[in-house]
Amino acid sequence: MRTDRSLRVVLAEDSVLLREGLSGLLGRCGHDVVAAVGDAPALLAAVEEHAPDIVLTDVRMPPGFQDEGLHAAVRLRETRPTLPILVLSQYVQRTYASELLDSGDGTGVGYLLKERVGRVEEFVAALCEVADGGTVVDPEVVRQLLRRRRDPLERLTAREREVLALMAEGKSNGAIARHLVVSEAAVGKHIGNILGKLDLPPTDATHRRVLAVLTYLRA
């Protein structure tokens, strides 16, 4: 599939195999990959050097393999609000996805799951639409963002809400157990359920208990 317009693309993808595959695919479709890089700092430098028509970037890249690519995309939109950016991801990173889609005037952005790349014509059409100022969002991204905007506490039981309220008061597990007249093991189980329902998986980077309390206070 070739398109009427040739786009100058900066591509950021840490997997050499996928990076080369995307470069070849875009070339066959009539586009010019002016830079193909493997990490977020190189992405920022390539955009500065080449001033592309569009950026195509992965979410997870070195050095941390977390959300460096998406974070870089948000930074680029802060300094270049009209720069079209299409993000590809194996999963939905909801915080930065929201920031990216809200950046600039909300146009010229896209967020697709990588599985869509296999549908070549749809993928290239999405790239061109974003480059022309359109907004393209994967249906799964829409579903998860809409779910996030609902009351985050709605999945908690009445008892779990009660435990979370006591956590917000700064009470320890032991103090919560005494207040509710239950065992500390029962409190620990409730807290585990709360963290799971609030989509706070184990991580060394954040304190899940604090994040749960912040979610409660915001709600």
Secondary structure, DSSP 4 states (H G I P E B T S, - for coil): ---SS--EEEEE-S-HHHHHHHHHHHHHTT-EEEEEESSHHHHHHHHHHH--SEEEEES--TTTTSSHHHHHHHHHHHH-TT--EEEEESS--HHHHHHHHHSTTS-SEEEEEGGGGGSHHHHHHHHHHHHTT-EEE-HHHHHHHHHHHS-TTTTS-HHHHHHHHHHHTT--HHHHHHHHTS-HHHHHHHHHHHHHHTT----SSS-HHHHHHHHHHH-
